[in-house]
Amino acid sequence: MSVKSAATPAPLFTGPFAIGTLSAPGGAAFPGLVVPNGRVLDLRTALDEPALTALALLERWDEELPRLHGLAGDPAGDWLPLDDLFVHAPVQPRQIFQSGANYRQHVIDLEVAHRAPDDPRTVEEARAEIAAIMDRRAAEDLPYVFIGLPTTIAGPYDDVVLPSWAEKPDWELELAAVISRPAHRVTVEEALEHVAGYTIANDLTDRATVFRRDMPAIGTDWLRCKNAPGFTPLGPWIVPAGSIVDPSDLRVTLKLNGETMQDESTKDMIFGVARMVSYISQSARLLPGDLVLTGSPAGNGMHWGRLLRDGDVMDGSVTGLGAQRTHCVAEEAS
């Protein structure tokens, strides 16, 4: 596993503090309060709970948030230098809810790219028709959500192992909401009260296995195409929701080997965070630490005709949430 070390400069985030999961070399992982000047407070010690985890902290987020603000402003704590620590995924969720087809431009680009060879429509006609479908989806309030496995979670600086069977591995950088209060059948107006904060997720997909070739009528195969171990690099931080003025006005940017591939505002989302959380909660019970991935903007590998390969480096950032860097490593065929 490749994780952040002293050689990597600390990414910036918005607000007085963020929450991460870190470890000293050879030590156990711990929940840390990170401040913008590159210092970290071990919350096991600060809160006098030797077994504390980020998930346990999120389970009582409302209660602890004022204390976290106080700790962030106290220079007398037992602060550690961030550069001496490894950075892991900020939380290990119990449930991951993923959104598909939630960025208008992305959906239009993908639909045009996947048109049948005998489609009689011009590109302009196809784009106009798909745009009308997106407008109808928004009006009918029907997001498209599926479920991922927690075993896909990896750290923000871990290597991404490309499975030998994955023919078309692709990137999908996304804004992710992290749940605090349990949420079941909450309204859109109530939904954001259940969000502790936000982080970055790269929801990798093998495009070759999205659709079942043996039984097309079944449709999509999310288990196969999205749930390889480590296919969801997460973090580096959970930035409290109160530090993010407007989650519908953030920039999502992914660079591949230094070249910008995705660069879009969350304004292009069809369904915002509140609508997504409310929609999921009508069927499922969201739990503290759960992730709601809000979809990926235009600029995926399928759009560029360039999929992930051994040796690629992905740099992902979302406004105010920091940045992640992951190296792709091809798995040797067995």
Contacts in CASP RR format, 6 or more apart in sequence:
PFRMAT RR
TARGET T0000
AUTHOR 0000-0000-0000
METHOD contacts of the structure
MODEL  1
MSVKSAATPAPLFTGPFAIGTLSAPGGAAFPGLVVPNGRVLDLRTALDEP
ALTALALLERWDEELPRLHGLAGDPAGDWLPLDDLFVHAPVQPRQIFQSG
ANYRQHVIDLEVAHRAPDDPRTVEEARAEIAAIMDRRAAEDLPYVFIGLP
TTIAGPYDDVVLPSWAEKPDWELELAAVISRPAHRVTVEEALEHVAGYTI
ANDLTDRATVFRRDMPAIGTDWLRCKNAPGFTPLGPWIVPAGSIVDPSDL
RVTLKLNGETMQDESTKDMIFGVARMVSYISQSARLLPGDLVLTGSPAGN
GMHWGRLLRDGDVMDGSVTGLGAQRTHCVAEEAS
1 158 0 8 1.000
1 159 0 8 1.000
2 157 0 8 1.000
2 158 0 8 1.000
2 159 0 8 1.000
2 327 0 8 1.000
3 86 0 8 1.000
3 87 0 8 1.000
3 88 0 8 1.000
3 155 0 8 1.000
3 157 0 8 1.000
3 158 0 8 1.000
4 85 0 8 1.000
4 86 0 8 1.000
4 87 0 8 1.000
4 156 0 8 1.000
4 157 0 8 1.000
4 236 0 8 1.000
5 83 0 8 1.000
5 86 0 8 1.000
6 83 0 8 1.000
6 84 0 8 1.000
8 83 0 8 1.000
8 157 0 8 1.000
8 325 0 8 1.000
10 38 0 8 1.000
10 82 0 8 1.000
10 83 0 8 1.000
11 236 0 8 1.000
11 317 0 8 1.000
11 322 0 8 1.000
11 323 0 8 1.000
12 36 0 8 1.000
12 320 0 8 1.000
12 322 0 8 1.000
13 34 0 8 1.000
13 36 0 8 1.000
13 237 0 8 1.000
13 239 0 8 1.000
13 243 0 8 1.000
13 320 0 8 1.000
13 321 0 8 1.000
13 322 0 8 1.000
14 239 0 8 1.000
14 243 0 8 1.000
14 244 0 8 1.000
14 319 0 8 1.000
14 320 0 8 1.000
14 321 0 8 1.000
15 36 0 8 1.000
15 239 0 8 1.000
15 240 0 8 1.000
15 243 0 8 1.000
16 35 0 8 1.000
16 36 0 8 1.000
16 69 0 8 1.000
16 72 0 8 1.000
16 73 0 8 1.000
16 243 0 8 1.000
17 33 0 8 1.000
17 34 0 8 1.000
17 35 0 8 1.000
17 36 0 8 1.000
17 68 0 8 1.000
17 69 0 8 1.000
17 71 0 8 1.000
17 72 0 8 1.000
17 240 0 8 1.000
18 33 0 8 1.000
18 34 0 8 1.000
18 237 0 8 1.000
18 238 0 8 1.000
18 239 0 8 1.000
18 240 0 8 1.000
18 243 0 8 1.000
19 31 0 8 1.000
19 32 0 8 1.000
19 33 0 8 1.000
19 34 0 8 1.000
19 54 0 8 1.000
19 57 0 8 1.000
19 68 0 8 1.000
19 90 0 8 1.000
19 237 0 8 1.000
19 238 0 8 1.000
19 240 0 8 1.000
20 31 0 8 1.000
20 32 0 8 1.000
20 34 0 8 1.000
20 54 0 8 1.000
20 87 0 8 1.000
20 88 0 8 1.000
20 90 0 8 1.000
20 236 0 8 1.000
20 237 0 8 1.000
20 238 0 8 1.000
21 29 0 8 1.000
21 30 0 8 1.000
21 31 0 8 1.000
21 32 0 8 1.000
21 53 0 8 1.000
21 54 0 8 1.000
21 87 0 8 1.000
21 88 0 8 1.000
21 89 0 8 1.000
21 90 0 8 1.000
21 91 0 8 1.000
22 29 0 8 1.000
22 30 0 8 1.000
22 32 0 8 1.000
22 34 0 8 1.000
22 40 0 8 1.000
22 82 0 8 1.000
22 85 0 8 1.000
22 86 0 8 1.000
22 87 0 8 1.000
22 88 0 8 1.000
23 29 0 8 1.000
23 30 0 8 1.000
23 85 0 8 1.000
23 86 0 8 1.000
23 88 0 8 1.000
24 80 0 8 1.000
24 84 0 8 1.000
24 85 0 8 1.000
24 86 0 8 1.000
25 86 0 8 1.000
29 88 0 8 1.000
30 42 0 8 1.000
30 43 0 8 1.000
30 44 0 8 1.000
30 52 0 8 1.000
31 42 0 8 1.000
31 43 0 8 1.000
31 44 0 8 1.000
31 52 0 8 1.000
31 53 0 8 1.000
31 54 0 8 1.000
31 56 0 8 1.000
31 57 0 8 1.000
32 40 0 8 1.000
32 41 0 8 1.000
32 42 0 8 1.000
32 43 0 8 1.000
32 54 0 8 1.000
33 40 0 8 1.000
33 41 0 8 1.000
33 43 0 8 1.000
33 46 0 8 1.000
33 68 0 8 1.000
33 71 0 8 1.000
33 72 0 8 1.000
34 40 0 8 1.000
34 82 0 8 1.000
34 237 0 8 1.000
35 41 0 8 1.000
35 72 0 8 1.000
35 73 0 8 1.000
38 81 0 8 1.000
38 82 0 8 1.000
38 83 0 8 1.000
39 79 0 8 1.000
39 80 0 8 1.000
39 81 0 8 1.000
39 82 0 8 1.000
40 79 0 8 1.000
40 80 0 8 1.000
40 81 0 8 1.000
40 82 0 8 1.000
40 85 0 8 1.000
41 71 0 8 1.000
41 72 0 8 1.000
41 77 0 8 1.000
41 78 0 8 1.000
41 79 0 8 1.000
41 80 0 8 1.000
42 78 0 8 1.000
42 80 0 8 1.000
43 49 0 8 1.000
43 52 0 8 1.000
43 57 0 8 1.000
43 71 0 8 1.000
44 50 0 8 1.000
44 51 0 8 1.000
44 52 0 8 1.000
45 78 0 8 1.000
46 71 0 8 1.000
46 77 0 8 1.000
46 78 0 8 1.000
47 64 0 8 1.000
47 67 0 8 1.000
49 56 0 8 1.000
53 92 0 8 1.000
54 90 0 8 1.000
54 91 0 8 1.000
54 92 0 8 1.000
54 238 0 8 1.000
54 289 0 8 1.000
55 91 0 8 1.000
55 92 0 8 1.000
55 93 0 8 1.000
55 94 0 8 1.000
55 288 0 8 1.000
55 289 0 8 1.000
57 64 0 8 1.000
58 91 0 8 1.000
58 178 0 8 1.000
58 179 0 8 1.000
58 180 0 8 1.000
58 196 0 8 1.000
58 288 0 8 1.000
58 289 0 8 1.000
59 288 0 8 1.000
59 289 0 8 1.000
61 180 0 8 1.000
61 181 0 8 1.000
61 196 0 8 1.000
61 288 0 8 1.000
62 180 0 8 1.000
62 181 0 8 1.000
65 240 0 8 1.000
68 240 0 8 1.000
71 77 0 8 1.000
87 155 0 8 1.000
87 156 0 8 1.000
87 157 0 8 1.000
87 236 0 8 1.000
88 155 0 8 1.000
89 153 0 8 1.000
89 154 0 8 1.000
89 155 0 8 1.000
89 156 0 8 1.000
89 233 0 8 1.000
89 234 0 8 1.000
89 235 0 8 1.000
90 178 0 8 1.000
90 199 0 8 1.000
90 234 0 8 1.000
90 235 0 8 1.000
90 236 0 8 1.000
90 237 0 8 1.000
90 238 0 8 1.000
91 178 0 8 1.000
91 199 0 8 1.000
91 234 0 8 1.000
91 238 0 8 1.000
91 289 0 8 1.000
91 291 0 8 1.000
92 150 0 8 1.000
92 153 0 8 1.000
93 150 0 8 1.000
93 153 0 8 1.000
93 178 0 8 1.000
93 289 0 8 1.000
93 290 0 8 1.000
93 291 0 8 1.000
94 150 0 8 1.000
94 287 0 8 1.000
94 289 0 8 1.000
94 290 0 8 1.000
95 147 0 8 1.000
95 148 0 8 1.000
95 150 0 8 1.000
95 284 0 8 1.000
95 286 0 8 1.000
95 287 0 8 1.000
95 290 0 8 1.000
95 291 0 8 1.000
96 147 0 8 1.000
96 148 0 8 1.000
96 149 0 8 1.000
96 150 0 8 1.000
96 152 0 8 1.000
96 153 0 8 1.000
96 232 0 8 1.000
96 290 0 8 1.000
96 291 0 8 1.000
96 293 0 8 1.000
97 145 0 8 1.000
97 146 0 8 1.000
97 147 0 8 1.000
97 148 0 8 1.000
97 276 0 8 1.000
97 280 0 8 1.000
97 284 0 8 1.000
97 286 0 8 1.000
97 290 0 8 1.000
97 291 0 8 1.000
97 292 0 8 1.000
97 293 0 8 1.000
98 145 0 8 1.000
98 146 0 8 1.000
98 147 0 8 1.000
98 148 0 8 1.000
98 203 0 8 1.000
98 222 0 8 1.000
98 226 0 8 1.000
98 293 0 8 1.000
98 295 0 8 1.000
99 143 0 8 1.000
99 144 0 8 1.000
99 145 0 8 1.000
99 174 0 8 1.000
99 271 0 8 1.000
99 276 0 8 1.000
99 292 0 8 1.000
99 293 0 8 1.000
99 294 0 8 1.000
99 295 0 8 1.000
100 143 0 8 1.000
100 144 0 8 1.000
100 145 0 8 1.000
100 146 0 8 1.000
100 295 0 8 1.000
100 296 0 8 1.000
101 107 0 8 1.000
101 110 0 8 1.000
101 137 0 8 1.000
101 144 0 8 1.000
101 270 0 8 1.000
102 143 0 8 1.000
102 144 0 8 1.000
102 269 0 8 1.000
102 270 0 8 1.000
102 271 0 8 1.000
102 272 0 8 1.000
102 276 0 8 1.000
102 294 0 8 1.000
102 295 0 8 1.000
102 296 0 8 1.000
103 264 0 8 1.000
103 268 0 8 1.000
103 269 0 8 1.000
103 270 0 8 1.000
103 295 0 8 1.000
103 296 0 8 1.000
103 297 0 8 1.000
103 298 0 8 1.000
104 131 0 8 1.000
104 134 0 8 1.000
104 268 0 8 1.000
104 269 0 8 1.000
104 270 0 8 1.000
105 264 0 8 1.000
105 268 0 8 1.000
105 297 0 8 1.000
105 298 0 8 1.000
106 264 0 8 1.000
106 268 0 8 1.000
106 296 0 8 1.000
106 297 0 8 1.000
106 298 0 8 1.000
106 299 0 8 1.000
106 300 0 8 1.000
107 130 0 8 1.000
107 134 0 8 1.000
107 270 0 8 1.000
108 127 0 8 1.000
108 130 0 8 1.000
108 131 0 8 1.000
108 134 0 8 1.000
109 298 0 8 1.000
109 299 0 8 1.000
109 303 0 8 1.000
110 300 0 8 1.000
110 302 0 8 1.000
110 303 0 8 1.000
111 126 0 8 1.000
111 130 0 8 1.000
112 123 0 8 1.000
112 126 0 8 1.000
112 127 0 8 1.000
112 130 0 8 1.000
113 302 0 8 1.000
113 303 0 8 1.000
115 121 0 8 1.000
115 126 0 8 1.000
119 126 0 8 1.000
121 129 0 8 1.000
134 270 0 8 1.000
137 270 0 8 1.000
138 270 0 8 1.000
138 271 0 8 1.000
141 271 0 8 1.000
141 275 0 8 1.000
141 279 0 8 1.000
142 279 0 8 1.000
143 270 0 8 1.000
143 271 0 8 1.000
143 275 0 8 1.000
143 276 0 8 1.000
143 279 0 8 1.000
145 276 0 8 1.000
145 279 0 8 1.000
145 280 0 8 1.000
146 220 0 8 1.000
146 222 0 8 1.000
147 222 0 8 1.000
148 222 0 8 1.000
148 226 0 8 1.000
148 227 0 8 1.000
149 227 0 8 1.000
151 227 0 8 1.000
151 229 0 8 1.000
151 230 0 8 1.000
152 226 0 8 1.000
152 227 0 8 1.000
152 228 0 8 1.000
152 229 0 8 1.000
152 230 0 8 1.000
152 231 0 8 1.000
152 232 0 8 1.000
153 230 0 8 1.000
153 232 0 8 1.000
153 234 0 8 1.000
154 160 0 8 1.000
154 229 0 8 1.000
154 230 0 8 1.000
154 231 0 8 1.000
154 232 0 8 1.000
154 233 0 8 1.000
154 234 0 8 1.000
154 326 0 8 1.000
155 233 0 8 1.000
155 234 0 8 1.000
155 235 0 8 1.000
155 236 0 8 1.000
155 324 0 8 1.000
156 200 0 8 1.000
156 233 0 8 1.000
156 234 0 8 1.000
156 235 0 8 1.000
156 236 0 8 1.000
156 323 0 8 1.000
156 324 0 8 1.000
156 325 0 8 1.000
156 326 0 8 1.000
157 236 0 8 1.000
157 324 0 8 1.000
157 325 0 8 1.000
157 326 0 8 1.000
158 230 0 8 1.000
158 233 0 8 1.000
158 326 0 8 1.000
159 326 0 8 1.000
159 327 0 8 1.000
159 328 0 8 1.000
159 329 0 8 1.000
160 204 0 8 1.000
160 230 0 8 1.000
160 231 0 8 1.000
160 233 0 8 1.000
160 308 0 8 1.000
160 314 0 8 1.000
160 326 0 8 1.000
160 327 0 8 1.000
160 328 0 8 1.000
160 329 0 8 1.000
161 228 0 8 1.000
161 229 0 8 1.000
161 230 0 8 1.000
161 329 0 8 1.000
161 330 0 8 1.000
161 331 0 8 1.000
162 169 0 8 1.000
162 308 0 8 1.000
162 309 0 8 1.000
162 310 0 8 1.000
162 328 0 8 1.000
162 329 0 8 1.000
162 330 0 8 1.000
162 331 0 8 1.000
163 169 0 8 1.000
163 206 0 8 1.000
163 228 0 8 1.000
163 331 0 8 1.000
164 330 0 8 1.000
164 331 0 8 1.000
164 332 0 8 1.000
164 333 0 8 1.000
164 334 0 8 1.000
165 206 0 8 1.000
166 206 0 8 1.000
166 208 0 8 1.000
166 209 0 8 1.000
166 228 0 8 1.000
167 206 0 8 1.000
167 207 0 8 1.000
167 208 0 8 1.000
167 209 0 8 1.000
168 206 0 8 1.000
168 207 0 8 1.000
168 208 0 8 1.000
168 302 0 8 1.000
168 307 0 8 1.000
169 204 0 8 1.000
169 205 0 8 1.000
169 206 0 8 1.000
169 207 0 8 1.000
169 307 0 8 1.000
169 308 0 8 1.000
169 328 0 8 1.000
170 204 0 8 1.000
170 205 0 8 1.000
170 206 0 8 1.000
170 207 0 8 1.000
170 300 0 8 1.000
170 301 0 8 1.000
170 302 0 8 1.000
170 307 0 8 1.000
170 308 0 8 1.000
171 202 0 8 1.000
171 204 0 8 1.000
171 254 0 8 1.000
171 256 0 8 1.000
171 261 0 8 1.000
171 262 0 8 1.000
171 296 0 8 1.000
171 300 0 8 1.000
171 301 0 8 1.000
171 308 0 8 1.000
171 314 0 8 1.000
172 202 0 8 1.000
172 203 0 8 1.000
172 204 0 8 1.000
172 205 0 8 1.000
172 295 0 8 1.000
172 296 0 8 1.000
172 300 0 8 1.000
173 200 0 8 1.000
173 201 0 8 1.000
173 202 0 8 1.000
173 203 0 8 1.000
173 252 0 8 1.000
173 253 0 8 1.000
173 254 0 8 1.000
173 262 0 8 1.000
173 296 0 8 1.000
173 297 0 8 1.000
173 316 0 8 1.000
173 318 0 8 1.000
174 200 0 8 1.000
174 201 0 8 1.000
174 202 0 8 1.000
174 203 0 8 1.000
174 252 0 8 1.000
174 293 0 8 1.000
174 294 0 8 1.000
174 295 0 8 1.000
174 296 0 8 1.000
175 198 0 8 1.000
175 200 0 8 1.000
175 201 0 8 1.000
175 247 0 8 1.000
175 250 0 8 1.000
175 252 0 8 1.000
175 266 0 8 1.000
175 273 0 8 1.000
175 293 0 8 1.000
175 294 0 8 1.000
175 295 0 8 1.000
175 318 0 8 1.000
175 321 0 8 1.000
176 198 0 8 1.000
176 199 0 8 1.000
176 200 0 8 1.000
176 201 0 8 1.000
176 234 0 8 1.000
176 291 0 8 1.000
176 292 0 8 1.000
176 293 0 8 1.000
176 294 0 8 1.000
177 195 0 8 1.000
177 197 0 8 1.000
177 198 0 8 1.000
177 247 0 8 1.000
177 273 0 8 1.000
177 276 0 8 1.000
177 277 0 8 1.000
177 291 0 8 1.000
177 292 0 8 1.000
177 294 0 8 1.000
178 195 0 8 1.000
178 196 0 8 1.000
178 197 0 8 1.000
178 198 0 8 1.000
178 199 0 8 1.000
178 238 0 8 1.000
178 289 0 8 1.000
178 290 0 8 1.000
178 291 0 8 1.000
179 194 0 8 1.000
179 195 0 8 1.000
179 196 0 8 1.000
179 277 0 8 1.000
179 286 0 8 1.000
179 287 0 8 1.000
179 288 0 8 1.000
179 289 0 8 1.000
179 290 0 8 1.000
179 291 0 8 1.000
179 292 0 8 1.000
180 194 0 8 1.000
180 195 0 8 1.000
180 196 0 8 1.000
180 197 0 8 1.000
180 288 0 8 1.000
180 289 0 8 1.000
181 193 0 8 1.000
181 194 0 8 1.000
181 288 0 8 1.000
182 194 0 8 1.000
182 285 0 8 1.000
182 286 0 8 1.000
182 287 0 8 1.000
182 288 0 8 1.000
183 191 0 8 1.000
183 194 0 8 1.000
183 277 0 8 1.000
183 280 0 8 1.000
183 281 0 8 1.000
183 285 0 8 1.000
183 286 0 8 1.000
184 281 0 8 1.000
184 284 0 8 1.000
184 285 0 8 1.000
184 286 0 8 1.000
185 281 0 8 1.000
185 282 0 8 1.000
186 193 0 8 1.000
186 194 0 8 1.000
186 277 0 8 1.000
186 278 0 8 1.000
186 281 0 8 1.000
187 278 0 8 1.000
188 274 0 8 1.000
188 275 0 8 1.000
188 278 0 8 1.000
189 274 0 8 1.000
190 278 0 8 1.000
191 273 0 8 1.000
191 274 0 8 1.000
191 275 0 8 1.000
191 276 0 8 1.000
191 277 0 8 1.000
191 278 0 8 1.000
191 281 0 8 1.000
192 241 0 8 1.000
192 273 0 8 1.000
192 274 0 8 1.000
192 277 0 8 1.000
194 277 0 8 1.000
194 281 0 8 1.000
194 286 0 8 1.000
195 241 0 8 1.000
195 273 0 8 1.000
195 277 0 8 1.000
196 238 0 8 1.000
196 240 0 8 1.000
196 241 0 8 1.000
196 288 0 8 1.000
196 289 0 8 1.000
197 238 0 8 1.000
197 239 0 8 1.000
197 240 0 8 1.000
197 241 0 8 1.000
197 242 0 8 1.000
197 244 0 8 1.000
198 238 0 8 1.000
198 239 0 8 1.000
198 241 0 8 1.000
198 244 0 8 1.000
198 247 0 8 1.000
198 318 0 8 1.000
198 321 0 8 1.000
199 234 0 8 1.000
199 235 0 8 1.000
199 236 0 8 1.000
199 237 0 8 1.000
199 238 0 8 1.000
199 239 0 8 1.000
199 291 0 8 1.000
199 321 0 8 1.000
200 234 0 8 1.000
200 235 0 8 1.000
200 236 0 8 1.000
200 316 0 8 1.000
200 317 0 8 1.000
200 318 0 8 1.000
200 321 0 8 1.000
200 322 0 8 1.000
200 323 0 8 1.000
200 324 0 8 1.000
201 232 0 8 1.000
201 233 0 8 1.000
201 234 0 8 1.000
201 235 0 8 1.000
201 291 0 8 1.000
201 293 0 8 1.000
202 232 0 8 1.000
202 233 0 8 1.000
202 254 0 8 1.000
202 314 0 8 1.000
202 316 0 8 1.000
202 324 0 8 1.000
202 326 0 8 1.000
203 226 0 8 1.000
203 231 0 8 1.000
203 232 0 8 1.000
203 293 0 8 1.000
203 295 0 8 1.000
203 296 0 8 1.000
204 226 0 8 1.000
204 228 0 8 1.000
204 230 0 8 1.000
204 231 0 8 1.000
204 232 0 8 1.000
204 233 0 8 1.000
204 308 0 8 1.000
205 225 0 8 1.000
205 226 0 8 1.000
205 231 0 8 1.000
206 224 0 8 1.000
206 225 0 8 1.000
206 226 0 8 1.000
206 228 0 8 1.000
207 225 0 8 1.000
207 302 0 8 1.000
207 307 0 8 1.000
208 225 0 8 1.000
209 221 0 8 1.000
209 224 0 8 1.000
209 225 0 8 1.000
210 220 0 8 1.000
210 221 0 8 1.000
210 222 0 8 1.000
210 225 0 8 1.000
211 219 0 8 1.000
211 220 0 8 1.000
211 221 0 8 1.000
212 218 0 8 1.000
212 219 0 8 1.000
212 220 0 8 1.000
212 221 0 8 1.000
233 324 0 8 1.000
233 326 0 8 1.000
234 291 0 8 1.000
235 321 0 8 1.000
235 322 0 8 1.000
235 324 0 8 1.000
236 322 0 8 1.000
236 323 0 8 1.000
236 324 0 8 1.000
237 321 0 8 1.000
237 322 0 8 1.000
239 320 0 8 1.000
239 321 0 8 1.000
239 322 0 8 1.000
241 247 0 8 1.000
243 320 0 8 1.000
244 250 0 8 1.000
244 320 0 8 1.000
244 321 0 8 1.000
247 266 0 8 1.000
247 272 0 8 1.000
247 273 0 8 1.000
248 266 0 8 1.000
248 267 0 8 1.000
248 269 0 8 1.000
248 272 0 8 1.000
248 273 0 8 1.000
249 265 0 8 1.000
249 266 0 8 1.000
249 267 0 8 1.000
250 265 0 8 1.000
250 266 0 8 1.000
250 318 0 8 1.000
250 319 0 8 1.000
250 320 0 8 1.000
250 321 0 8 1.000
251 263 0 8 1.000
251 264 0 8 1.000
251 265 0 8 1.000
251 266 0 8 1.000
251 317 0 8 1.000
251 318 0 8 1.000
251 319 0 8 1.000
252 262 0 8 1.000
252 263 0 8 1.000
252 264 0 8 1.000
252 265 0 8 1.000
252 266 0 8 1.000
252 296 0 8 1.000
252 297 0 8 1.000
252 317 0 8 1.000
252 318 0 8 1.000
253 260 0 8 1.000
253 262 0 8 1.000
253 263 0 8 1.000
253 316 0 8 1.000
253 317 0 8 1.000
253 318 0 8 1.000
254 260 0 8 1.000
254 261 0 8 1.000
254 262 0 8 1.000
254 263 0 8 1.000
254 299 0 8 1.000
254 314 0 8 1.000
254 315 0 8 1.000
254 316 0 8 1.000
254 317 0 8 1.000
255 261 0 8 1.000
255 314 0 8 1.000
255 315 0 8 1.000
255 316 0 8 1.000
256 306 0 8 1.000
256 308 0 8 1.000
256 312 0 8 1.000
256 313 0 8 1.000
256 314 0 8 1.000
257 312 0 8 1.000
257 313 0 8 1.000
258 313 0 8 1.000
258 315 0 8 1.000
261 299 0 8 1.000
261 300 0 8 1.000
261 301 0 8 1.000
261 304 0 8 1.000
262 296 0 8 1.000
262 297 0 8 1.000
262 298 0 8 1.000
262 299 0 8 1.000
262 300 0 8 1.000
264 297 0 8 1.000
264 298 0 8 1.000
264 299 0 8 1.000
266 272 0 8 1.000
266 294 0 8 1.000
266 297 0 8 1.000
268 297 0 8 1.000
268 298 0 8 1.000
269 294 0 8 1.000
269 295 0 8 1.000
271 279 0 8 1.000
271 294 0 8 1.000
272 294 0 8 1.000
273 292 0 8 1.000
273 294 0 8 1.000
276 292 0 8 1.000
276 294 0 8 1.000
277 286 0 8 1.000
277 292 0 8 1.000
280 286 0 8 1.000
280 292 0 8 1.000
286 292 0 8 1.000
301 307 0 8 1.000
301 308 0 8 1.000
308 314 0 8 1.000
308 328 0 8 1.000
309 328 0 8 1.000
309 330 0 8 1.000
310 328 0 8 1.000
310 329 0 8 1.000
310 330 0 8 1.000
311 327 0 8 1.000
311 328 0 8 1.000
311 329 0 8 1.000
311 330 0 8 1.000
312 327 0 8 1.000
312 328 0 8 1.000
313 325 0 8 1.000
313 326 0 8 1.000
313 327 0 8 1.000
313 328 0 8 1.000
314 324 0 8 1.000
314 325 0 8 1.000
314 326 0 8 1.000
314 328 0 8 1.000
315 323 0 8 1.000
315 324 0 8 1.000
315 325 0 8 1.000
316 323 0 8 1.000
316 324 0 8 1.000
316 325 0 8 1.000
317 323 0 8 1.000
317 324 0 8 1.000
END
